[in-house]
Amino acid sequence: MAKKQILTSLGDTDLLERLSDAKEELFNLRFQLVTGQLENHTRVREVKKEVARLLTEMRVREIDAAEALEAVGEEVAD
């Protein structure tokens, strides 16, 4: 639950920066996995989940913004 609270408190730019960092780390971990240099295989799973959480939070914000815009449009039309 603490992770969700941390993600919701981040700004949009911070969220994008963390997503970029996580994707880069995931790429590096996959590269290490293929070359046989990876020692901690569970880290791949953790980073994949982190990427999914970040993408989910971004999508929630996108939906909220679209709904707010639609509500404003309806108020103007009335």
PDB file of N, CA, C and O in Angstrom:
ATOM      1  N   MET A   1       0.813  -1.181   0.000  1.00  0.00           N
ATOM      2  CA  MET A   1       0.000   0.000   0.000  1.00  0.00           C
ATOM      3  C   MET A   1       0.864   1.255   0.000  1.00  0.00           C
ATOM      4  O   MET A   1       0.477   2.278  -0.565  1.00  0.00           O
ATOM      5  N   ALA A   2       2.011   1.182   0.619  1.00  0.00           N
ATOM      6  CA  ALA A   2       2.891   2.352   0.686  1.00  0.00           C
ATOM      7  C   ALA A   2       3.385   2.749  -0.701  1.00  0.00           C
ATOM      8  O   ALA A   2       3.562   3.935  -0.978  1.00  0.00           O
ATOM      9  N   LYS A   3       3.607   1.777  -1.567  1.00  0.00           N
ATOM     10  CA  LYS A   3       4.078   2.094  -2.914  1.00  0.00           C
ATOM     11  C   LYS A   3       3.048   2.912  -3.683  1.00  0.00           C
ATOM     12  O   LYS A   3       3.406   3.823  -4.430  1.00  0.00           O
ATOM     13  N   LYS A   4       1.767   2.588  -3.502  1.00  0.00           N
ATOM     14  CA  LYS A   4       0.715   3.330  -4.188  1.00  0.00           C
ATOM     15  C   LYS A   4       0.670   4.768  -3.703  1.00  0.00           C
ATOM     16  O   LYS A   4       0.495   5.687  -4.503  1.00  0.00           O
ATOM     17  N   GLN A   5       0.825   4.971  -2.413  1.00  0.00           N
ATOM     18  CA  GLN A   5       0.815   6.320  -1.861  1.00  0.00           C
ATOM     19  C   GLN A   5       2.012   7.117  -2.374  1.00  0.00           C
ATOM     20  O   GLN A   5       1.889   8.312  -2.643  1.00  0.00           O
ATOM     21  N   ILE A   6       3.144   6.478  -2.510  1.00  0.00           N
ATOM     22  CA  ILE A   6       4.333   7.160  -3.026  1.00  0.00           C
ATOM     23  C   ILE A   6       4.110   7.567  -4.477  1.00  0.00           C
ATOM     24  O   ILE A   6       4.436   8.690  -4.860  1.00  0.00           O
ATOM     25  N   LEU A   7       3.566   6.679  -5.278  1.00  0.00           N
ATOM     26  CA  LEU A   7       3.349   6.969  -6.694  1.00  0.00           C
ATOM     27  C   LEU A   7       2.319   8.064  -6.894  1.00  0.00           C
ATOM     28  O   LEU A   7       2.477   8.908  -7.776  1.00  0.00           O
ATOM     29  N   THR A   8       1.268   8.064  -6.091  1.00  0.00           N
ATOM     30  CA  THR A   8       0.240   9.079  -6.262  1.00  0.00           C
ATOM     31  C   THR A   8       0.729  10.450  -5.824  1.00  0.00           C
ATOM     32  O   THR A   8       0.203  11.466  -6.279  1.00  0.00           O
ATOM     33  N   SER A   9       1.727  10.496  -4.949  1.00  0.00           N
ATOM     34  CA  SER A   9       2.235  11.787  -4.485  1.00  0.00           C
ATOM     35  C   SER A   9       3.264  12.388  -5.444  1.00  0.00           C
ATOM     36  O   SER A   9       3.616  13.561  -5.315  1.00  0.00           O
ATOM     37  N   LEU A  10       3.747  11.598  -6.403  1.00  0.00           N
ATOM     38  CA  LEU A  10       4.734  12.092  -7.362  1.00  0.00           C
ATOM     39  C   LEU A  10       4.076  12.972  -8.416  1.00  0.00           C
ATOM     40  O   LEU A  10       2.908  12.787  -8.756  1.00  0.00           O
ATOM     41  N   GLY A  11       4.833  13.922  -8.921  1.00  0.00           N
ATOM     42  CA  GLY A  11       4.368  14.733 -10.035  1.00  0.00           C
ATOM     43  C   GLY A  11       4.507  13.962 -11.339  1.00  0.00           C
ATOM     44  O   GLY A  11       5.117  12.893 -11.376  1.00  0.00           O
ATOM     45  N   ASP A  12       3.946  14.505 -12.394  1.00  0.00           N
ATOM     46  CA  ASP A  12       3.989  13.831 -13.692  1.00  0.00           C
ATOM     47  C   ASP A  12       5.419  13.666 -14.213  1.00  0.00           C
ATOM     48  O   ASP A  12       5.774  12.609 -14.734  1.00  0.00           O
ATOM     49  N   THR A  13       6.231  14.703 -14.071  1.00  0.00           N
ATOM     50  CA  THR A  13       7.610  14.609 -14.574  1.00  0.00           C
ATOM     51  C   THR A  13       8.421  13.607 -13.776  1.00  0.00           C
ATOM     52  O   THR A  13       9.243  12.883 -14.338  1.00  0.00           O
ATOM     53  N   ASP A  14       8.196  13.558 -12.458  1.00  0.00           N
ATOM     54  CA  ASP A  14       8.904  12.574 -11.633  1.00  0.00           C
ATOM     55  C   ASP A  14       8.487  11.159 -11.998  1.00  0.00           C
ATOM     56  O   ASP A  14       9.304  10.239 -12.017  1.00  0.00           O
ATOM     57  N   LEU A  15       7.203  11.001 -12.285  1.00  0.00           N
ATOM     58  CA  LEU A  15       6.692   9.690 -12.668  1.00  0.00           C
ATOM     59  C   LEU A  15       7.316   9.229 -13.984  1.00  0.00           C
ATOM     60  O   LEU A  15       7.715   8.072 -14.117  1.00  0.00           O
ATOM     61  N   LEU A  16       7.398  10.134 -14.945  1.00  0.00           N
ATOM     62  CA  LEU A  16       8.022   9.795 -16.228  1.00  0.00           C
ATOM     63  C   LEU A  16       9.503   9.489 -16.059  1.00  0.00           C
ATOM     64  O   LEU A  16      10.033   8.598 -16.724  1.00  0.00           O
ATOM     65  N   GLU A  17      10.171  10.215 -15.180  1.00  0.00           N
ATOM     66  CA  GLU A  17      11.591   9.977 -14.941  1.00  0.00           C
ATOM     67  C   GLU A  17      11.812   8.611 -14.299  1.00  0.00           C
ATOM     68  O   GLU A  17      12.731   7.884 -14.677  1.00  0.00           O
ATOM     69  N   ARG A  18      10.977   8.267 -13.336  1.00  0.00           N
ATOM     70  CA  ARG A  18      11.103   6.952 -12.692  1.00  0.00           C
ATOM     71  C   ARG A  18      10.794   5.831 -13.678  1.00  0.00           C
ATOM     72  O   ARG A  18      11.422   4.773 -13.635  1.00  0.00           O
ATOM     73  N   LEU A  19       9.834   6.059 -14.562  1.00  0.00           N
ATOM     74  CA  LEU A  19       9.505   5.057 -15.580  1.00  0.00           C
ATOM     75  C   LEU A  19      10.685   4.848 -16.519  1.00  0.00           C
ATOM     76  O   LEU A  19      11.026   3.715 -16.858  1.00  0.00           O
ATOM     77  N   SER A  20      11.298   5.932 -16.930  1.00  0.00           N
ATOM     78  CA  SER A  20      12.455   5.843 -17.813  1.00  0.00           C
ATOM     79  C   SER A  20      13.599   5.092 -17.140  1.00  0.00           C
ATOM     80  O   SER A  20      14.242   4.244 -17.759  1.00  0.00           O
ATOM     81  N   ASP A  21      13.850   5.406 -15.876  1.00  0.00           N
ATOM     82  CA  ASP A  21      14.915   4.724 -15.139  1.00  0.00           C
ATOM     83  C   ASP A  21      14.630   3.234 -14.984  1.00  0.00           C
ATOM     84  O   ASP A  21      15.529   2.405 -15.127  1.00  0.00           O
ATOM     85  N   ALA A  22      13.374   2.899 -14.690  1.00  0.00           N
ATOM     86  CA  ALA A  22      13.001   1.499 -14.508  1.00  0.00           C
ATOM     87  C   ALA A  22      13.125   0.716 -15.813  1.00  0.00           C
ATOM     88  O   ALA A  22      13.590  -0.424 -15.820  1.00  0.00           O
ATOM     89  N   LYS A  23      12.707   1.335 -16.913  1.00  0.00           N
ATOM     90  CA  LYS A  23      12.834   0.654 -18.206  1.00  0.00           C
ATOM     91  C   LYS A  23      14.293   0.440 -18.580  1.00  0.00           C
ATOM     92  O   LYS A  23      14.654  -0.597 -19.136  1.00  0.00           O
ATOM     93  N   GLU A  24      15.122   1.420 -18.275  1.00  0.00           N
ATOM     94  CA  GLU A  24      16.553   1.278 -18.556  1.00  0.00           C
ATOM     95  C   GLU A  24      17.156   0.169 -17.702  1.00  0.00           C
ATOM     96  O   GLU A  24      17.957  -0.628 -18.191  1.00  0.00           O
ATOM     97  N   GLU A  25      16.775   0.115 -16.426  1.00  0.00           N
ATOM     98  CA  GLU A  25      17.276  -0.942 -15.552  1.00  0.00           C
ATOM     99  C   GLU A  25      16.809  -2.309 -16.034  1.00  0.00           C
ATOM    100  O   GLU A  25      17.575  -3.273 -16.014  1.00  0.00           O
ATOM    101  N   LEU A  26      15.563  -2.395 -16.465  1.00  0.00           N
ATOM    102  CA  LEU A  26      15.036  -3.660 -16.973  1.00  0.00           C
ATOM    103  C   LEU A  26      15.801  -4.110 -18.213  1.00  0.00           C
ATOM    104  O   LEU A  26      16.106  -5.294 -18.360  1.00  0.00           O
ATOM    105  N   PHE A  27      16.110  -3.174 -19.102  1.00  0.00           N
ATOM    106  CA  PHE A  27      16.901  -3.498 -20.286  1.00  0.00           C
ATOM    107  C   PHE A  27      18.267  -4.057 -19.881  1.00  0.00           C
ATOM    108  O   PHE A  27      18.716  -5.072 -20.413  1.00  0.00           O
ATOM    109  N   ASN A  28      18.916  -3.381 -18.936  1.00  0.00           N
ATOM    110  CA  ASN A  28      20.235  -3.835 -18.482  1.00  0.00           C
ATOM    111  C   ASN A  28      20.160  -5.201 -17.816  1.00  0.00           C
ATOM    112  O   ASN A  28      21.040  -6.038 -18.016  1.00  0.00           O
ATOM    113  N   LEU A  29      19.121  -5.432 -17.031  1.00  0.00           N
ATOM    114  CA  LEU A  29      18.971  -6.727 -16.371  1.00  0.00           C
ATOM    115  C   LEU A  29      18.736  -7.839 -17.394  1.00  0.00           C
ATOM    116  O   LEU A  29      19.285  -8.932 -17.258  1.00  0.00           O
ATOM    117  N   ARG A  30      17.927  -7.565 -18.411  1.00  0.00           N
ATOM    118  CA  ARG A  30      17.693  -8.570 -19.449  1.00  0.00           C
ATOM    119  C   ARG A  30      18.975  -8.858 -20.220  1.00  0.00           C
ATOM    120  O   ARG A  30      19.239 -10.003 -20.587  1.00  0.00           O
ATOM    121  N   PHE A  31      19.755  -7.840 -20.460  1.00  0.00           N
ATOM    122  CA  PHE A  31      21.023  -8.023 -21.149  1.00  0.00           C
ATOM    123  C   PHE A  31      21.952  -8.899 -20.313  1.00  0.00           C
ATOM    124  O   PHE A  31      22.594  -9.808 -20.839  1.00  0.00           O
ATOM    125  N   GLN A  32      22.023  -8.625 -19.013  1.00  0.00           N
ATOM    126  CA  GLN A  32      22.851  -9.436 -18.124  1.00  0.00           C
ATOM    127  C   GLN A  32      22.350 -10.871 -18.054  1.00  0.00           C
ATOM    128  O   GLN A  32      23.146 -11.806 -17.959  1.00  0.00           O
ATOM    129  N   LEU A  33      21.029 -11.047 -18.101  1.00  0.00           N
ATOM    130  CA  LEU A  33      20.447 -12.380 -18.057  1.00  0.00           C
ATOM    131  C   LEU A  33      20.874 -13.198 -19.274  1.00  0.00           C
ATOM    132  O   LEU A  33      21.231 -14.369 -19.149  1.00  0.00           O
ATOM    133  N   VAL A  34      20.835 -12.578 -20.442  1.00  0.00           N
ATOM    134  CA  VAL A  34      21.184 -13.280 -21.678  1.00  0.00           C
ATOM    135  C   VAL A  34      22.668 -13.630 -21.710  1.00  0.00           C
ATOM    136  O   VAL A  34      23.048 -14.701 -22.182  1.00  0.00           O
ATOM    137  N   THR A  35      23.501 -12.727 -21.208  1.00  0.00           N
ATOM    138  CA  THR A  35      24.937 -12.972 -21.240  1.00  0.00           C
ATOM    139  C   THR A  35      25.427 -13.829 -20.076  1.00  0.00           C
ATOM    140  O   THR A  35      26.607 -14.171 -20.008  1.00  0.00           O
ATOM    141  N   GLY A  36      24.521 -14.175 -19.160  1.00  0.00           N
ATOM    142  CA  GLY A  36      24.894 -15.041 -18.049  1.00  0.00           C
ATOM    143  C   GLY A  36      25.565 -14.313 -16.897  1.00  0.00           C
ATOM    144  O   GLY A  36      26.161 -14.962 -16.038  1.00  0.00           O
ATOM    145  N   GLN A  37      25.490 -13.005 -16.848  1.00  0.00           N
ATOM    146  CA  GLN A  37      26.135 -12.237 -15.790  1.00  0.00           C
ATOM    147  C   GLN A  37      25.194 -11.909 -14.633  1.00  0.00           C
ATOM    148  O   GLN A  37      25.642 -11.410 -13.600  1.00  0.00           O
ATOM    149  N   LEU A  38      23.910 -12.177 -14.786  1.00  0.00           N
ATOM    150  CA  LEU A  38      22.930 -11.805 -13.771  1.00  0.00           C
ATOM    151  C   LEU A  38      22.980 -12.780 -12.605  1.00  0.00           C
ATOM    152  O   LEU A  38      22.884 -13.993 -12.790  1.00  0.00           O
ATOM    153  N   GLU A  39      23.133 -12.230 -11.391  1.00  0.00           N
ATOM    154  CA  GLU A  39      23.186 -13.068 -10.197  1.00  0.00           C
ATOM    155  C   GLU A  39      21.847 -13.107  -9.476  1.00  0.00           C
ATOM    156  O   GLU A  39      21.467 -14.138  -8.921  1.00  0.00           O
ATOM    157  N   ASN A  40      21.125 -11.978  -9.484  1.00  0.00           N
ATOM    158  CA  ASN A  40      19.855 -11.888  -8.772  1.00  0.00           C
ATOM    159  C   ASN A  40      18.710 -11.886  -9.786  1.00  0.00           C
ATOM    160  O   ASN A  40      18.340 -10.840 -10.319  1.00  0.00           O
ATOM    161  N   HIS A  41      18.158 -13.070 -10.040  1.00  0.00           N
ATOM    162  CA  HIS A  41      17.110 -13.208 -11.047  1.00  0.00           C
ATOM    163  C   HIS A  41      15.785 -12.605 -10.591  1.00  0.00           C
ATOM    164  O   HIS A  41      14.955 -12.254 -11.429  1.00  0.00           O
ATOM    165  N   THR A  42      15.574 -12.480  -9.308  1.00  0.00           N
ATOM    166  CA  THR A  42      14.311 -11.933  -8.813  1.00  0.00           C
ATOM    167  C   THR A  42      14.204 -10.431  -9.078  1.00  0.00           C
ATOM    168  O   THR A  42      13.104  -9.879  -9.081  1.00  0.00           O
ATOM    169  N   ARG A  43      15.320  -9.782  -9.295  1.00  0.00           N
ATOM    170  CA  ARG A  43      15.297  -8.336  -9.546  1.00  0.00           C
ATOM    171  C   ARG A  43      14.565  -8.024 -10.856  1.00  0.00           C
ATOM    172  O   ARG A  43      13.926  -6.979 -10.973  1.00  0.00           O
ATOM    173  N   VAL A  44      14.655  -8.917 -11.832  1.00  0.00           N
ATOM    174  CA  VAL A  44      13.956  -8.723 -13.107  1.00  0.00           C
ATOM    175  C   VAL A  44      12.455  -8.646 -12.847  1.00  0.00           C
ATOM    176  O   VAL A  44      11.768  -7.772 -13.376  1.00  0.00           O
ATOM    177  N   ARG A  45      11.960  -9.555 -12.040  1.00  0.00           N
ATOM    178  CA  ARG A  45      10.533  -9.584 -11.724  1.00  0.00           C
ATOM    179  C   ARG A  45      10.106  -8.322 -10.968  1.00  0.00           C
ATOM    180  O   ARG A  45       9.049  -7.754 -11.243  1.00  0.00           O
ATOM    181  N   GLU A  46      10.928  -7.892 -10.023  1.00  0.00           N
ATOM    182  CA  GLU A  46      10.612  -6.688  -9.243  1.00  0.00           C
ATOM    183  C   GLU A  46      10.543  -5.448 -10.139  1.00  0.00           C
ATOM    184  O   GLU A  46       9.644  -4.620  -9.987  1.00  0.00           O
ATOM    185  N   VAL A  47      11.476  -5.324 -11.058  1.00  0.00           N
ATOM    186  CA  VAL A  47      11.512  -4.151 -11.930  1.00  0.00           C
ATOM    187  C   VAL A  47      10.345  -4.183 -12.909  1.00  0.00           C
ATOM    188  O   VAL A  47       9.774  -3.137 -13.220  1.00  0.00           O
ATOM    189  N   LYS A  48       9.981  -5.372 -13.401  1.00  0.00           N
ATOM    190  CA  LYS A  48       8.824  -5.479 -14.292  1.00  0.00           C
ATOM    191  C   LYS A  48       7.557  -5.030 -13.580  1.00  0.00           C
ATOM    192  O   LYS A  48       6.713  -4.361 -14.176  1.00  0.00           O
ATOM    193  N   LYS A  49       7.421  -5.391 -12.317  1.00  0.00           N
ATOM    194  CA  LYS A  49       6.254  -4.972 -11.544  1.00  0.00           C
ATOM    195  C   LYS A  49       6.277  -3.469 -11.307  1.00  0.00           C
ATOM    196  O   LYS A  49       5.233  -2.817 -11.338  1.00  0.00           O
ATOM    197  N   GLU A  50       7.453  -2.923 -11.073  1.00  0.00           N
ATOM    198  CA  GLU A  50       7.570  -1.484 -10.881  1.00  0.00           C
ATOM    199  C   GLU A  50       7.147  -0.733 -12.145  1.00  0.00           C
ATOM    200  O   GLU A  50       6.436   0.268 -12.066  1.00  0.00           O
ATOM    201  N   VAL A  51       7.582  -1.215 -13.302  1.00  0.00           N
ATOM    202  CA  VAL A  51       7.185  -0.599 -14.572  1.00  0.00           C
ATOM    203  C   VAL A  51       5.665  -0.664 -14.723  1.00  0.00           C
ATOM    204  O   VAL A  51       5.040   0.312 -15.135  1.00  0.00           O
ATOM    205  N   ALA A  52       5.077  -1.799 -14.393  1.00  0.00           N
ATOM    206  CA  ALA A  52       3.626  -1.955 -14.506  1.00  0.00           C
ATOM    207  C   ALA A  52       2.901  -0.987 -13.566  1.00  0.00           C
ATOM    208  O   ALA A  52       1.894  -0.391 -13.947  1.00  0.00           O
ATOM    209  N   ARG A  53       3.404  -0.831 -12.352  1.00  0.00           N
ATOM    210  CA  ARG A  53       2.779   0.105 -11.412  1.00  0.00           C
ATOM    211  C   ARG A  53       2.840   1.537 -11.933  1.00  0.00           C
ATOM    212  O   ARG A  53       1.866   2.284 -11.842  1.00  0.00           O
ATOM    213  N   LEU A  54       3.985   1.906 -12.474  1.00  0.00           N
ATOM    214  CA  LEU A  54       4.148   3.258 -12.999  1.00  0.00           C
ATOM    215  C   LEU A  54       3.225   3.503 -14.186  1.00  0.00           C
ATOM    216  O   LEU A  54       2.597   4.556 -14.284  1.00  0.00           O
ATOM    217  N   LEU A  55       3.147   2.535 -15.080  1.00  0.00           N
ATOM    218  CA  LEU A  55       2.257   2.677 -16.235  1.00  0.00           C
ATOM    219  C   LEU A  55       0.794   2.741 -15.808  1.00  0.00           C
ATOM    220  O   LEU A  55       0.002   3.476 -16.398  1.00  0.00           O
ATOM    221  N   THR A  56       0.440   1.974 -14.785  1.00  0.00           N
ATOM    222  CA  THR A  56      -0.930   1.997 -14.279  1.00  0.00           C
ATOM    223  C   THR A  56      -1.264   3.362 -13.697  1.00  0.00           C
ATOM    224  O   THR A  56      -2.339   3.902 -13.962  1.00  0.00           O
ATOM    225  N   GLU A  57      -0.362   3.923 -12.914  1.00  0.00           N
ATOM    226  CA  GLU A  57      -0.599   5.242 -12.331  1.00  0.00           C
ATOM    227  C   GLU A  57      -0.714   6.303 -13.421  1.00  0.00           C
ATOM    228  O   GLU A  57      -1.547   7.205 -13.321  1.00  0.00           O
ATOM    229  N   MET A  58       0.104   6.205 -14.449  1.00  0.00           N
ATOM    230  CA  MET A  58       0.008   7.160 -15.556  1.00  0.00           C
ATOM    231  C   MET A  58      -1.340   7.037 -16.264  1.00  0.00           C
ATOM    232  O   MET A  58      -1.937   8.047 -16.637  1.00  0.00           O
ATOM    233  N   ARG A  59      -1.818   5.820 -16.448  1.00  0.00           N
ATOM    234  CA  ARG A  59      -3.097   5.604 -17.114  1.00  0.00           C
ATOM    235  C   ARG A  59      -4.250   6.133 -16.259  1.00  0.00           C
ATOM    236  O   ARG A  59      -5.198   6.713 -16.789  1.00  0.00           O
ATOM    237  N   VAL A  60      -4.176   5.939 -14.953  1.00  0.00           N
ATOM    238  CA  VAL A  60      -5.211   6.459 -14.057  1.00  0.00           C
ATOM    239  C   VAL A  60      -5.282   7.972 -14.165  1.00  0.00           C
ATOM    240  O   VAL A  60      -6.370   8.546 -14.220  1.00  0.00           O
ATOM    241  N   ARG A  61      -4.135   8.611 -14.194  1.00  0.00           N
ATOM    242  CA  ARG A  61      -4.109  10.068 -14.318  1.00  0.00           C
ATOM    243  C   ARG A  61      -4.662  10.519 -15.667  1.00  0.00           C
ATOM    244  O   ARG A  61      -5.354  11.534 -15.752  1.00  0.00           O
ATOM    245  N   GLU A  62      -4.356   9.766 -16.714  1.00  0.00           N
ATOM    246  CA  GLU A  62      -4.863  10.101 -18.046  1.00  0.00           C
ATOM    247  C   GLU A  62      -6.384  10.001 -18.087  1.00  0.00           C
ATOM    248  O   GLU A  62      -7.049  10.861 -18.665  1.00  0.00           O
ATOM    249  N   ILE A  63      -6.932   8.959 -17.480  1.00  0.00           N
ATOM    250  CA  ILE A  63      -8.380   8.774 -17.448  1.00  0.00           C
ATOM    251  C   ILE A  63      -9.034   9.876 -16.626  1.00  0.00           C
ATOM    252  O   ILE A  63     -10.062  10.420 -17.029  1.00  0.00           O
ATOM    253  N   ASP A  64      -8.451  10.211 -15.477  1.00  0.00           N
ATOM    254  CA  ASP A  64      -8.996  11.282 -14.639  1.00  0.00           C
ATOM    255  C   ASP A  64      -9.008  12.616 -15.379  1.00  0.00           C
ATOM    256  O   ASP A  64      -9.971  13.377 -15.282  1.00  0.00           O
ATOM    257  N   ALA A  65      -7.953  12.892 -16.106  1.00  0.00           N
ATOM    258  CA  ALA A  65      -7.877  14.147 -16.857  1.00  0.00           C
ATOM    259  C   ALA A  65      -8.927  14.177 -17.963  1.00  0.00           C
ATOM    260  O   ALA A  65      -9.552  15.211 -18.199  1.00  0.00           O
ATOM    261  N   ALA A  66      -9.122  13.052 -18.638  1.00  0.00           N
ATOM    262  CA  ALA A  66     -10.126  12.993 -19.707  1.00  0.00           C
ATOM    263  C   ALA A  66     -11.528  13.166 -19.149  1.00  0.00           C
ATOM    264  O   ALA A  66     -12.359  13.844 -19.753  1.00  0.00           O
ATOM    265  N   GLU A  67     -11.794  12.559 -18.009  1.00  0.00           N
ATOM    266  CA  GLU A  67     -13.109  12.697 -17.394  1.00  0.00           C
ATOM    267  C   GLU A  67     -13.351  14.132 -16.933  1.00  0.00           C
ATOM    268  O   GLU A  67     -14.458  14.651 -17.077  1.00  0.00           O
ATOM    269  N   ALA A  68     -12.332  14.771 -16.385  1.00  0.00           N
ATOM    270  CA  ALA A  68     -12.460  16.169 -15.952  1.00  0.00           C
ATOM    271  C   ALA A  68     -12.712  17.078 -17.144  1.00  0.00           C
ATOM    272  O   ALA A  68     -13.530  17.995 -17.072  1.00  0.00           O
ATOM    273  N   LEU A  69     -12.012  16.824 -18.235  1.00  0.00           N
ATOM    274  CA  LEU A  69     -12.215  17.619 -19.443  1.00  0.00           C
ATOM    275  C   LEU A  69     -13.616  17.421 -20.003  1.00  0.00           C
ATOM    276  O   LEU A  69     -14.250  18.374 -20.456  1.00  0.00           O
ATOM    277  N   GLU A  70     -14.093  16.198 -19.973  1.00  0.00           N
ATOM    278  CA  GLU A  70     -15.436  15.912 -20.458  1.00  0.00           C
ATOM    279  C   GLU A  70     -16.490  16.586 -19.575  1.00  0.00           C
ATOM    280  O   GLU A  70     -17.491  17.089 -20.084  1.00  0.00           O
ATOM    281  N   ALA A  71     -16.274  16.599 -18.266  1.00  0.00           N
ATOM    282  CA  ALA A  71     -17.208  17.238 -17.355  1.00  0.00           C
ATOM    283  C   ALA A  71     -17.255  18.741 -17.588  1.00  0.00           C
ATOM    284  O   ALA A  71     -18.324  19.348 -17.528  1.00  0.00           O
ATOM    285  N   VAL A  72     -16.108  19.341 -17.852  1.00  0.00           N
ATOM    286  CA  VAL A  72     -16.060  20.763 -18.146  1.00  0.00           C
ATOM    287  C   VAL A  72     -16.779  21.058 -19.459  1.00  0.00           C
ATOM    288  O   VAL A  72     -17.486  22.059 -19.578  1.00  0.00           O
ATOM    289  N   GLY A  73     -16.596  20.188 -20.429  1.00  0.00           N
ATOM    290  CA  GLY A  73     -17.271  20.357 -21.719  1.00  0.00           C
ATOM    291  C   GLY A  73     -18.781  20.281 -21.591  1.00  0.00           C
ATOM    292  O   GLY A  73     -19.505  21.022 -22.256  1.00  0.00           O
ATOM    293  N   GLU A  74     -19.255  19.384 -20.735  1.00  0.00           N
ATOM    294  CA  GLU A  74     -20.694  19.254 -20.517  1.00  0.00           C
ATOM    295  C   GLU A  74     -21.267  20.475 -19.811  1.00  0.00           C
ATOM    296  O   GLU A  74     -22.386  20.898 -20.101  1.00  0.00           O
ATOM    297  N   GLU A  75     -20.492  21.044 -18.876  1.00  0.00           N
ATOM    298  CA  GLU A  75     -20.950  22.248 -18.158  1.00  0.00           C
ATOM    299  C   GLU A  75     -21.055  23.424 -19.099  1.00  0.00           C
ATOM    300  O   GLU A  75     -21.978  24.231 -18.990  1.00  0.00           O
ATOM    301  N   VAL A  76     -20.119  23.526 -20.023  1.00  0.00           N
ATOM    302  CA  VAL A  76     -20.130  24.624 -20.985  1.00  0.00           C
ATOM    303  C   VAL A  76     -21.310  24.489 -21.942  1.00  0.00           C
ATOM    304  O   VAL A  76     -21.926  25.486 -22.318  1.00  0.00           O
ATOM    305  N   ALA A  77     -21.622  23.262 -22.333  1.00  0.00           N
ATOM    306  CA  ALA A  77     -22.701  23.001 -23.269  1.00  0.00           C
ATOM    307  C   ALA A  77     -24.069  23.274 -22.652  1.00  0.00           C
ATOM    308  O   ALA A  77     -25.017  23.594 -23.369  1.00  0.00           O
ATOM    309  N   ASP A  78     -24.180  23.151 -21.347  1.00  0.00           N
ATOM    310  CA  ASP A  78     -25.475  23.385 -20.680  1.00  0.00           C
ATOM    311  C   ASP A  78     -25.815  24.799 -20.533  1.00  0.00           C
ATOM    312  O   ASP A  78     -26.871  25.128 -19.992  1.00  0.00           O
TER     313      ASP A  78
END
